[in-house]
Amino acid sequence: MIFRAMLASDWPSVSKIYAEGIATGFGTFESTIPDYGDWDKSHLASCRIVAEELNKVVGWAALSPVSSRCVYGGVAEVSVYIGEGSRGKGVGKALMLQLIEQSEAAGYWTLQSGIFPENLASIKLHEKVGFRFIGKRERVGKTQHGVWKDNLLFEKRSTKVGL
């Protein structure tokens, strides 16, 4: 398996994996896949990674800004999605470790994630790579089917940046 920077040309594979995450019902509040232009605008230009196995994208990770305010310039939100056929094989952990390393090199001191309580695999993944549970937002948003969902908040503070 190799890890490399995500390219615009990876979007068909990345969006397919994103759609698989949406289909679980507990991967995101999103109900449809955005076009690449919209996705690109909402994510940082740096810290976009794909995992490739046998020349096939099997997972991806990227960061989004949490705020446009300059005081939050070193804080970013994590997205990590693994293709159905590659889950439970360590792809997520490897992607997250790469993402953490790249985020620190880019000057980010805090990574955060909002995770549905039902998404036990994502919770375990975040804990394995050093994220800690910091709270719960109750009934913070509705799914595409109108169901209110809680969101668990996790964060990882860098031990290298922002000390």
N, C-alpha and C positions, 0 to 999 in steps of 0.2 A: 504494500500500500504506500502511496506517495501523497504528500500534502503540498499544495501549491496555491498560489494566489488565484482567486476566482476571476474569470474573464467574462466579459459580456457574452461571449459565444457559449458559455456554460449555462446560460439562462434556461434553455429547454430542459436540461437535466435538473438544474436547481429547482425550477418551478414545479417539476414533476414530484420531486421529493417533498417540496413544500405542500403540494396538494395532498400527498399521502399523510402528512402531519395534520392538515386540516380535517381530513376524513376520519381521523381518530376521535374527533369531538373534544379532545382535551389538550391539543397542541397550541392553540391560538384562538383569539376571539375573531380573527379574520374568517370570512366565509368564502371568499374568492381569491384567486391568484391575481395580483396586480400585474400590469405590464411591466417590462423591464425598466422603462423610464421612471415610473412611479416608485418601484422598489429601489432603484439606484438613488433617487433623490432622498429617500428616507433612511438610507444607511450610509455610514462613513465610507469614504473612498479607500481608507486603509483597513487592515484587519478583516479581510474577506478571504475565506479559505475554503477550498474543496478537498475532500478526500477522494482519491481515485484508486480503483482496484481493477487491474487488467484493462486500463484505458476507459473505465466507466466511472462516472461520478457516483459515489455511494453515500455521500453526506456533505454537509456544508455548515459553516459557521460565519457569522458576521456581527458587526456592532452597529448600533444606532445611537445617536446622541439622545441624552435624556432631557436636555433643555438647551435653548439658544442663549441663555444667560452665561456670560463668560466665567462666572465662579464655578460652573459645573463643567467646564471644558475638559476636565480629566476624568469625567464619569460617563460611562457608556452602558447601554443595555445589550445583553447577549441574545442572539438567536442561534440555535443549533438544531439541525434537523438531520435525521439519519434515514436513509431509504429502508423500506420495509424488509427487504432481504438481507440487510446488513446490521439490523438491530441486535443488541446483545453480544456483539463480537469485539467490543473495545474501540470501535470507530469513534463514538461520541467522546470518550475519555481522551483519546489521542487528539481529536480536533480541539477540544477544550484546552488541553495543555498547550497546543500550538497557538490558540487564540490568546491565552493568558500571556504567553511569551511575547507575541507580537504587540499586544496592547501595552505592555510595559515598555517595550522598545519605542512605541509611539507616544509615550508620556501619560498613559491612563493610570490613575491611582485607584479607581474603584470600578468594578464591574458589577452590574446588578441584573437580576432576572426576576420576572413574575411568572409563576408556575401554577397551573391548576392543581388543586389537592389530589385529584385522581391520577395525575401524571407521575406515578411513583418512580418510573425509570428516570425521568428527568430530575426529580428530587434527589435520587441516589447518585446520579451522575454529578450534579452540582456539589453535593457533599463530598464525594470522592476527590474532587479537585480543589477543595478548600473553601467553598462557599459556605456561609452560615445563614441560618434562618433568622430573619430580623423582624418579621411580622406578617400579618394577614390583613388584606383589604377584603372586607365582607361585601358580597353582592355588588362588586365594583363594575360589572358589565354583563351584558346579555349575549348569549350565543345567537347564532343565526336562527335557532328555533325558539327564541324568546325566553330561554332559561337563564336566570340570574346565576352568576358564578363568582366564587371567591377567588382570590389570587394570592398565593403565598409569595412573599418577597425574600429573596436571597441576595447576598452580596459577598464580594471577595475584595478585600483591601490588599493592595500591592505591598510587598515587603521590600520593594526596591524603589518605587516612585512615590513622591508626595510625602516623604517622611518628615 
